[in-house]
Amino acid sequence: MTQSEHDMPLIFELSSPGRVAFSLPECDVPRRPAEELIPSELLRSEPAALPEVYEVDVIRHYTELSRRNFGVDNGFYPLGSCTMKYNPKVNEDVARYAGLAKIHPYQPEESIQGALELLYTLQNDLAGLTGMDAVTLQPAAGAHGEWTGLMMIRAYHESRGEHRTKVIVPDSSHGTNPASATVAGFETVTIPSTAKGLVDLDALRAAVGSDTAALMLTNPNTLGLFEEQITEIAEIVHEAGGLLYYDGANSNAIMGITRPGDMGFDVVHLNLHKTMSTPHGGGGPGAGPVGVKQLLVPFLPKPMVVKNEDDTYSWDTEQANSIGRVKAYYGNFGILVRAYAYIRTYGPDGLRAVSENAVLNANYMMHRLAPYYEIPYPGVCKHEFVMSGRGLKQYGVRTLDVAKRLLDFGYHPPTVYFPLNVEECIMIEPTETESKETLDGFIDTMIRIAKEAEENPELVINAPYTTVVTRLDETTAARKPVLNCACS
């Protein structure tokens, strides 16, 4: 494998015969022949070609690799539609309390009353925050929550003897919306946005009918715009007998200000890693609680935590019409503890301030960048906004090039080419946790790149220069990925 000045030796290159990274005492337990434990056709004829290295070499190798990871703890992460904000460490401390971290789901209820009370309180907090009547904490992620909500919608319609097969999604929806609807057994119908980036009411009226199960909507939407006619949207769907599903990915813009339940939504999921500042990324663990209005309460996953007349807490497993369990045990408890700590730390006024500051930061950035990048939907945005790099195409520079150039300045790029209905899209969400100095630094860098694109486009087109891996042939990398170290 070729190496640049930024490369470190591979662990195989550090290998030297006879070196070991462990020291174990001689086994004093009689050993059975391997042939008795493993079928002979599965046994190796030769030892595995593993590196022979000292423990310190292994530690240094993987520690160095870890330093190459980029996360919100070591840099600004302006991913639009993803809400990558700082995770307060007090939440981590609370989640590590022995009484919470060392309990087991099979323990008797009387021995985990504190944990059950925490879950019960969190259910009620999230219900109050979203304007719902009840909440399940089982789903393990936002998309899992979407599927759970849609399965409850499906069960609701079936209980009424109605066969509704279609779920409506706007063209600016999150990609998980049509995917979740498909997995739940529905057909998706996409409707266009207006020139203002909002739901086209005429298209919605034409799409709804006796086969409409639900409309899946994010508000504010993926363009960072609040649906001004949300109550009319709700009336259109409800008059057709459908339900409204709220994708809670953008709740960071409305916490403590308005509630999906008050807008007319019947079911909502929350991404705790986005809104409630629990760990984000790496494939988990996650949590995507789902709240519902009263008409869907009978179909909630079981068990649910309930409070008894004697002020004790227990699991209710007697929900006759429940869609059943959607997650092993009771959800990702440690993540739920972090969300509980976050809500209790901020309180109602603090959560509102979170949203207000997130919206303020987004509008500040949009205003400063407007002279250098096209703003397809000018006006007031919410917690995120979209720009377009199409004006740079006259210099041969694309949005992808801007994203790559940002890496040279130590910034993680924002979301690019999404939503799909904006050409050369750049989507930015600063969140409420970043200082004005951080925002200004990023803005100044984006302005510098726009000027570089005009004055020296080759500099931007060939970026990045300072990263471990420079510009890749992305087409070849996608079609012919190299998945091992035996390469040259």
C-alpha positions in Angstrom: 0.0 0.0 0.0 1.4 3.4 -0.9 1.7 5.9 1.9 1.6 9.7 2.0 3.3 11.9 4.6 0.0 11.7 6.5 -0.1 7.9 6.6 0.9 5.8 9.6 2.3 2.3 9.5 -0.3 -0.4 9.2 -0.5 -2.9 12.0 0.7 -5.6 9.7 3.8 -3.6 8.8 4.6 -3.4 12.6 4.6 -7.2 12.8 7.8 -9.0 13.9 8.0 -12.7 14.4 7.8 -13.8 18.1 6.2 -10.6 19.4 3.0 -11.0 21.4 0.5 -8.5 23.0 -0.5 -10.7 25.9 0.9 -12.9 28.6 -1.4 -15.7 30.0 -0.6 -18.4 32.6 -0.4 -21.9 31.5 -3.9 -23.5 31.2 -4.5 -26.0 34.0 -7.8 -27.2 32.6 -7.7 -30.4 30.5 -8.0 -29.5 26.9 -10.2 -31.4 24.5 -8.9 -31.9 21.0 -10.2 -29.2 18.6 -11.6 -31.9 16.3 -14.1 -32.8 19.1 -15.4 -29.2 19.3 -15.2 -28.0 15.7 -16.0 -30.0 12.5 -12.8 -30.9 10.7 -13.8 -29.1 7.5 -13.9 -25.8 9.5 -10.5 -26.2 11.1 -7.5 -24.3 9.7 -4.7 -26.2 8.2 -2.3 -23.4 9.0 -2.4 -20.7 11.7 -4.1 -17.4 10.8 -1.8 -14.8 9.3 -2.2 -12.3 12.2 0.2 -9.5 13.0 2.7 -10.3 15.8 3.1 -7.1 17.7 3.6 -5.8 21.3 0.6 -4.5 23.3 1.9 -1.0 23.2 2.0 -1.1 19.4 -1.6 -2.2 19.3 -2.7 0.5 21.7 -0.8 3.3 19.8 -2.1 2.0 16.4 -5.8 2.1 17.4 -5.4 5.3 19.5 -3.9 7.0 16.4 -6.8 5.8 14.3 -9.3 7.1 16.8 -7.8 10.6 16.5 -8.8 10.6 12.9 -12.4 10.4 13.8 -14.3 13.6 13.6 -17.0 14.2 16.1 -19.0 17.0 17.8 -16.6 17.0 20.8 -13.7 18.1 18.6 -15.2 20.2 15.9 -18.2 22.0 14.4 -20.6 19.6 12.7 -23.1 21.7 10.6 -25.0 18.8 9.1 -28.4 20.0 7.9 -31.3 17.7 8.8 -29.2 15.9 11.4 -28.9 18.2 14.4 -25.4 17.3 15.4 -25.1 19.3 18.6 -23.0 19.0 21.7 -23.9 16.3 24.2 -23.7 17.7 27.8 -21.4 15.5 29.9 -23.7 15.8 32.9 -26.1 13.5 31.0 -23.3 10.9 30.7 -22.6 11.2 34.4 -26.2 10.5 35.3 -26.4 7.5 32.9 -23.5 6.0 34.7 -25.0 6.0 38.1 -24.8 2.5 39.4 -28.5 2.4 40.2 -29.2 3.0 36.5 -26.2 1.5 34.7 -26.1 -1.8 36.6 -29.7 -2.9 36.7 -31.1 -5.7 34.6 -34.4 -6.0 32.7 -35.2 -9.3 34.3 -35.1 -7.8 37.8 -38.3 -7.9 39.8 -40.3 -4.7 39.5 -40.1 -3.9 43.2 -36.2 -3.7 42.8 -36.2 -1.2 40.0 -38.9 1.3 41.1 -36.6 4.3 40.5 -35.9 3.2 36.9 -39.6 2.6 36.2 -40.5 6.0 37.7 -37.8 7.6 35.4 -39.3 5.9 32.3 -42.9 6.9 33.4 -41.9 10.5 33.9 -40.0 10.6 30.6 -43.1 9.2 28.8 -45.2 12.0 30.3 -42.5 14.7 29.6 -42.3 13.8 25.9 -46.1 13.6 25.7 -46.4 17.1 27.1 -43.6 18.4 24.9 -45.3 17.1 21.7 -48.9 17.5 22.6 -49.6 13.8 22.5 -51.7 11.6 24.9 -49.2 8.7 25.4 -45.7 7.8 24.4 -43.8 4.5 23.9 -40.1 4.5 24.6 -39.4 1.2 22.8 -38.2 2.2 19.3 -34.4 2.2 18.9 -34.1 5.0 16.3 -36.0 7.6 14.3 -36.7 5.3 11.3 -37.7 2.6 13.8 -40.1 5.0 15.3 -41.5 5.9 11.9 -42.2 2.2 11.2 -43.7 1.8 14.7 -46.1 4.8 14.1 -47.1 3.5 10.7 -47.8 0.1 12.0 -50.1 1.6 14.6 -51.8 3.7 11.9 -52.3 0.5 9.9 -53.7 -1.3 12.9 -56.1 1.6 13.5 -57.5 1.5 10.0 -57.8 -2.3 10.0 -59.7 -2.1 13.3 -62.3 0.1 11.6 -62.6 -2.3 8.7 -60.8 0.1 6.3 -58.2 -1.0 3.8 -56.1 2.0 3.3 -52.9 1.4 1.3 -51.3 4.8 0.5 -49.0 7.1 2.5 -48.4 10.6 1.1 -45.0 12.3 1.4 -43.8 15.7 0.1 -40.9 15.8 -2.3 -38.8 17.5 0.5 -39.3 14.6 3.0 -36.6 12.7 4.7 -35.6 9.6 2.8 -36.6 7.4 5.7 -40.3 8.4 5.3 -41.0 6.6 2.0 -38.7 3.8 3.1 -40.5 3.3 6.4 -43.9 3.4 4.7 -42.8 0.7 2.2 -41.5 -1.5 5.0 -44.8 -1.1 6.8 -46.6 -2.4 3.7 -47.9 0.9 2.3 -47.5 2.5 -1.2 -46.0 6.0 -1.2 -47.4 8.9 -3.1 -45.1 11.9 -3.5 -46.5 15.4 -3.9 -44.6 18.4 -5.0 -43.6 21.5 -3.1 -44.7 25.0 -4.1 -42.2 27.7 -5.3 -42.0 28.7 -1.6 -40.9 25.3 -0.6 -44.1 24.4 1.2 -46.7 21.7 0.7 -48.8 22.2 -2.4 -52.4 22.2 -1.1 -53.9 21.6 -4.5 -51.6 18.6 -5.1 -52.5 17.3 -1.6 -56.2 17.6 -2.3 -55.8 15.7 -5.5 -53.8 12.9 -3.8 -56.0 12.2 -0.8 -58.8 9.7 -1.0 -60.5 6.7 0.6 -57.2 4.8 0.2 -55.1 7.4 2.1 -53.7 6.0 5.3 -51.6 8.9 6.4 -49.5 12.0 5.4 -45.9 12.0 6.7 -44.7 15.5 7.3 -41.8 17.3 8.9 -42.6 20.7 10.3 -40.5 22.8 9.9 -39.8 20.8 6.7 -36.5 19.7 5.4 -35.9 23.0 3.8 -36.0 24.6 7.2 -39.4 26.2 6.5 -42.4 26.2 8.7 -45.6 25.0 7.0 -47.7 28.1 7.2 -51.0 26.3 6.4 -50.5 23.3 8.7 -54.0 23.4 10.1 -55.5 23.4 6.6 -53.2 20.5 5.7 -54.5 18.6 8.7 -58.1 19.3 7.8 -57.6 18.0 4.2 -56.1 14.7 5.4 -58.5 14.2 8.3 -61.6 14.9 6.1 -60.3 12.1 3.8 -60.1 9.7 6.8 -56.3 9.7 6.9 -54.0 10.4 9.8 -51.1 12.8 10.2 -47.6 11.5 11.0 -45.0 13.9 12.3 -41.4 13.2 11.6 -39.7 14.7 14.7 -36.2 15.1 13.1 -36.6 18.9 13.2 -38.1 19.2 16.7 -35.0 21.2 17.7 -36.7 24.2 16.0 -40.0 24.1 17.9 -39.4 22.7 21.4 -41.3 24.7 24.0 -42.7 27.0 21.3 -45.3 24.8 19.5 -46.4 21.2 19.5 -47.2 18.7 16.8 -50.4 17.7 18.6 -51.6 21.3 18.5 -51.0 21.4 14.7 -53.3 18.4 14.1 -50.8 15.5 14.1 -52.0 12.1 15.4 -48.6 10.4 15.8 -45.1 11.7 16.2 -41.6 10.3 16.7 -38.7 12.0 18.3 -35.0 11.5 17.5 -33.5 11.7 21.0 -30.0 11.9 19.5 -31.0 15.1 17.7 -33.4 16.9 19.9 -32.5 15.6 23.4 -28.7 15.6 22.8 -28.1 11.9 23.4 -25.2 10.2 21.5 -25.4 10.4 17.7 -23.9 8.2 15.1 -21.8 5.1 14.9 -24.9 3.0 14.3 -26.3 3.3 17.8 -27.4 3.0 20.4 -30.3 5.3 19.7 -33.9 6.0 20.7 -36.9 7.1 18.8 -39.9 7.4 21.1 -43.3 7.6 19.5 -46.2 9.6 20.8 -49.8 9.2 19.8 -53.2 10.8 20.2 -55.9 9.0 22.1 -57.3 7.2 19.1 -54.0 5.3 18.7 -53.3 4.6 22.4 -54.8 1.1 22.2 -52.3 0.1 19.6 -49.1 1.2 21.4 -46.4 -1.4 21.7 -46.4 -3.3 24.9 -45.4 -3.3 27.7 -45.9 0.2 28.9 -44.9 1.6 32.2 -47.9 2.5 34.3 -48.4 4.1 37.8 -50.5 2.1 40.2 -52.9 3.4 42.8 -50.4 2.8 45.6 -47.9 5.0 43.7 -45.7 2.1 42.6 -44.8 1.4 39.0 -45.1 -1.7 36.9 -45.2 -3.0 33.3 -48.6 -3.3 31.7 -48.6 -6.3 29.4 -52.4 -6.6 29.0 -52.9 -4.3 26.0 -55.2 -6.4 23.9 -54.9 -4.4 20.7 -51.2 -3.6 20.9 -49.1 -4.1 17.8 -46.8 -6.0 20.1 -43.2 -5.6 21.2 -41.0 -3.7 18.7 -37.7 -3.8 20.6 -36.1 -6.3 22.9 -36.7 -5.6 26.5 -37.9 -1.9 27.0 -35.9 0.2 24.6 -32.3 1.6 25.0 -32.5 2.5 28.6 -29.2 4.2 28.9 -30.1 6.6 26.1 -33.5 7.3 27.7 -31.7 8.2 30.9 -29.6 10.7 29.1 -32.7 12.3 27.5 -34.4 12.4 30.9 -31.4 14.3 32.4 -31.3 16.7 29.4 -35.0 17.6 29.8 -34.8 17.9 33.6 -31.7 20.1 33.4 -33.2 22.6 31.0 -36.8 22.6 32.1 -39.6 24.2 30.0 -38.0 27.6 29.7 -34.6 26.2 28.9 -36.0 23.9 26.1 -37.7 26.9 24.6 -34.4 28.9 24.7 -32.7 25.9 22.9 -35.1 26.3 20.0 -34.9 30.1 19.9 -31.1 30.1 19.8 -31.1 27.3 17.2 -33.4 29.4 15.0 -31.4 32.6 15.7 -28.1 31.0 14.7 -29.5 29.6 11.5 -30.9 32.9 10.4 -27.6 34.7 11.3 -25.6 32.3 9.1 -28.0 32.5 6.2 -28.0 36.3 6.3 -24.2 36.4 6.2 -23.8 33.8 3.5 -26.5 35.1 1.2 -24.3 37.5 -0.8 -22.0 34.6 -1.8 -24.3 31.6 -2.3 -27.8 31.5 -3.7 -30.6 31.2 -1.2 -33.5 29.5 -3.1 -36.0 30.2 -0.3 -35.3 33.6 1.1 -37.0 34.9 4.2 -37.0 33.6 7.8 -35.8 30.0 8.2 -36.1 27.9 11.3 -33.2 25.8 12.7 -31.6 25.0 9.3 -31.5 26.5 5.9 -30.5 25.5 2.3 -28.2 27.3 -0.1 -27.3 26.5 -3.6 -23.8 26.3 -5.1 -25.1 26.5 -8.7 -23.7 30.0 -9.1 -20.2 28.5 -8.8 -20.8 26.2 -11.7 -19.8 29.0 -14.1 -16.3 28.5 -12.7 -16.4 24.8 -13.0 -16.9 24.4 -9.2 -19.5 22.1 -7.8 -21.1 21.9 -4.3 -19.0 18.7 -3.8 -15.8 20.7 -4.4 -16.9 23.2 -1.7 -17.5 20.4 0.7 -14.0 18.9 0.0 -12.3 22.2 0.4 -13.9 22.7 3.8 -11.9 19.7 5.0 -8.6 21.6 4.6 -9.8 24.1 7.2 -10.8 21.4 9.7 -14.5 21.6 9.3 -16.9 18.8 8.7 -18.9 19.7 5.6 -22.6 20.4 5.8 -25.1 18.1 4.1 -24.8 18.4 0.3 -27.2 17.4 -2.6 -30.1 17.0 -0.2 -33.0 17.8 -0.4 -33.0 16.6 -4.0 -35.4 19.4 -5.1 -32.6 22.1 -4.8 -29.9 22.1 -7.4 -26.4 21.9 -6.0 -27.9 22.0 -2.5 -25.9 22.9 0.6 -27.9 22.3 3.8 -26.7 23.8 7.1 -27.8 23.5 10.7 -25.6 25.3 13.2 -27.7 24.2 16.3 -27.9 26.2 19.5 -24.7 24.9 21.1 -22.2 26.8 18.9 -20.7 30.2 19.8 -20.8 33.2 17.6 -17.1 32.9 17.2 -17.5 29.3 15.8 -20.2 30.4 13.5 -18.2 33.3 12.2 -15.2 31.1 11.6 -17.2 28.7 9.5 -18.9 31.6 7.6 -15.6 33.3 6.9 -14.3 30.0 5.5 -17.3 29.5 3.3 -16.9 33.0 2.0 -13.2 32.4 1.3 -14.0 29.2 -0.7 -16.6 31.1 -2.8 -13.9 33.7 -3.6 -11.4 30.9 -4.4 -13.9 29.3 -6.7 -14.0 32.6 -8.7 -10.3 33.5 -8.6 -8.6 30.1 -8.5 -11.1 27.3 -9.2 -8.5 24.6 -9.6 -7.6 25.1 -6.0 -11.1 24.1 -5.0 -11.7 21.5 -7.6 -8.6 19.4 -6.5 -9.2 19.8 -2.7 -8.6 18.5 -0.1 -4.9 18.7 0.4 -4.3 18.3 4.2 -6.3 15.1 4.9 -5.0 11.6 5.3 -6.7 10.6 2.0 -6.9 13.3 -0.7 -9.5 13.5 -3.5 -10.9 10.1 -4.3 -12.3 8.8 -7.6 -15.7 8.4 -5.9 -17.3 6.6 -8.9 -14.7 3.9 -8.9 -14.7 3.7 -5.1 -18.4 3.1 -5.0 -18.3 0.5 -7.8 -15.1 -1.2 -6.9 -14.5 -0.7 -3.2 -11.2 -2.0 -1.7 -12.3 -3.8 1.5 -9.0 -5.1 2.8 -5.4 -4.0 3.5 -3.9 -6.2 0.8 -3.8 -3.5 -1.8 -1.2 -1.4 -3.6 
